[in-house]
Amino acid sequence: MDLSRTARRRGQIALLSMNFLMYGGFFMVIPLVSVYFVEHLGMAALVVGLALAMRQLLQQGTTLFGGALADRFGVRVLIGAGVLIRAVGFVSLAWADTPGGLFAAMALSALGGALFDAPSKAAMAALTVEQDRARFFAVNAVAGNLGMITGPLLGALLIRYNFATVCMVAAACFVMIFGAVLLLPPIQVADSGQRMSFGLRLAFRDRTFVTYTALLMGYWFMWVQLSLSLPLAGERLTGSSDTVGLIYAFNAGLTVLFQYPVLGLAERWLRPMPILVLGIALMSLGLGAVAVVGSLPALLACVGIFTIGTLLSAPTQQTVAAALADPRALGSYFGVNALALAFGGSLGHVAGGLLTDIARRIGIPALPWLTFALIGLASAIGMAMLNESLLHRRAYGG
């Protein structure tokens, strides 16, 4: 792709601003979904967990088509359409007061995300060179987490009026993103003239990439607990929905302050895959430790360990995906990689809701957290084994 340095820089700034608004708008609403529909409307945690899982599965399960369409038609069209549909989904969530309404709103939100998710990541890979890619992903994570600070705090303030107000403001964020899309340069993320099926076939036949995507499910299984299990744990410890905003602000604040230096320090000693293994292991430790907490400070300490893990693993998992992807079809590869979030994230939501209900019923509050930790450790071990296999293959010219 032949773009000037100025065009690349403009595109990168646009992507950073878009990511800030995406995270801000999304996390303004989603953390409050479990609290609002479970604690205020009286729905079972399992029902809400299923709705969140459906959104996750539908969005990431169909993101591969968004990636393939981006290979064919370009990223700007797909991102623009996706953010407008996401806005409509959040507006409809404002009036949902039944399980059917909740599921319909989540479905619309998922469709929008399916269109803009893979194209956004492919655009980041296309607008960066390999030696600078990890650092850009780290800066992008900072932008996203600034949104994660702003979104939940603003959501906590707006919920004092009503939940509908939160949804409307979140929808407005995605309308603003549509304006930022116009600043993107013409980005080519695939060979011109290829059929949409070409990139998908290429990705699905790449055994290393498919294995990596499958192992990444454990990372996403744990990551989604930030939007379900951790908020519920916080509110039950304090009895206040304000704790939700505090947990997100703490997580995002640590990310803003330490994302770049922590990743930079890790890169001095380790290559991307070992950094990812370490990050997933720390996330597992943080969630597992929640099993023994009995106060808000102890819970925040666990969130801190979890956050350090995400500082290492969140940008690195994108860096590894970009390194393993075939440059002839970046959109399709990132679309296939999104299946890790589709299945891992949806299973995480269902398991989070189901295990929370079971733990409350049988009186074993540690059950969900020990389960999350074991799944995370299994993912970390699998990633370490994949890394050894790749090193062995390279050593012997495979």
Number of C-alpha atoms within 10 A of each C-alpha: 11 9 13 10 10 10 17 20 16 15 23 21 16 20 24 21 19 26 22 26 27 26 24 27 30 24 26 30 29 21 25 24 21 26 23 18 20 18 15 9 11 10 17 16 25 21 19 24 26 21 25 29 26 24 27 29 25 23 28 31 23 21 31 27 21 30 36 30 23 32 30 23 17 20 29 22 17 24 24 21 16 24 29 22 22 30 26 20 22 28 23 21 26 20 14 17 12 12 14 11 15 21 20 18 23 25 22 24 28 26 23 25 28 30 32 27 24 32 32 22 21 27 25 24 25 21 25 17 11 13 8 9 21 25 19 21 23 26 17 23 25 26 25 24 27 22 27 30 28 23 31 30 22 20 28 22 14 17 20 10 10 12 19 19 16 27 27 19 21 28 28 17 23 27 19 17 22 19 13 19 21 14 16 20 21 17 23 23 28 25 15 12 9 13 13 19 14 14 28 23 12 15 23 15 11 15 10 16 21 18 13 20 21 19 21 26 26 29 31 22 26 28 26 22 21 18 23 27 25 24 24 25 19 22 17 13 15 12 11 11 20 18 21 25 26 18 23 25 21 18 24 25 19 19 26 22 13 16 26 20 12 15 22 15 10 15 15 8 9 13 12 21 19 21 21 29 26 22 26 34 24 25 30 30 22 26 28 22 20 23 19 13 16 10 11 17 10 14 22 20 16 21 24 20 20 26 26 23 23 26 29 28 26 21 24 26 24 22 23 17 18 23 15 15 21 18 18 17 28 31 38 37 30 29 32 29 29 26 25 25 27 26 24 27 28 28 24 29 32 23 22 29 27 18 22 23 17 16 15 12 10 9 10 13 19 18 17 23 25 18 18 24 25 17 16 30 20 17 23 26 16 19 23 17 13 17 17 14 13 13 13 12 11 10 9 7 7 8
